[in-house]
Amino acid sequence: MNKVNILGIEFDNYSLEEFKDRLINRLNNKLSTMVVTANPEIVMAANKDPKFMKIIRQDADLVTADGIGIVLGGKMLKTPMKERVTGYDLFTWLLEVANLRKLRVYLIGATPAVMKITKEKVAKVYPGVELVGAEDGYFKDDLTTVAKGIEKAKPDMVFAAIGFPRQEQLISLLRQKQVPAIMMGVGGSFDVFSG
Ligand code: UDP
């Protein structure tokens, strides 16, 4: 089964390798792509917030099971999923792809201190990456203004680490404008990456 519904969220039931194939394909075809790596907290929050649920159900192109709790939920519902696919794994793999292909990457999120280290580490570990944005997540502008700035930078990939549901709200604005990038909310990934 390619879709598994857990509490209203339609998960794409692919292995990590299958997700990678799909992402490469969408990247090659310059398709606007919103990826949600949904953990149990996100599923619960979406069930309490219809607007958040709507964003995931209508705007996300790929939804991964980010957490063992989701994989266990699938088993209990007798619709087992292939595997857990975390935001962090996809984030670092996509950076490798961007490094090899010399792609334009926009990062937004985390504290100014964490963003500074993240930016330096990306430059060192993935020198082929063209960083077209490296903004911290404590901005004053509204999300529409922030989305305009991201669109203007013409990124191939966007990673937003400003906490849910705001990171998904931001990406859905970009997705609705058909910004031709792979775009993903990555929660605390910059904190982990920089640590
Ligand atoms: N964050 C941010 N701006 C905010 C709130 C949070 O950039 O206004 C960052 C925070 O620094 C962290 C990331 O978002 O790097 C994830 O935060 P949190 O752990 O609170 O969110 P969750 O993992 O639950 O999505």
Residues whose N, C-alpha, C, O or C-beta is under 5 A from the ligand:
A	BS01	UDP	G109 A110 T111 G137 Y138 A161 I162 G163 F164 G187 G188 D191
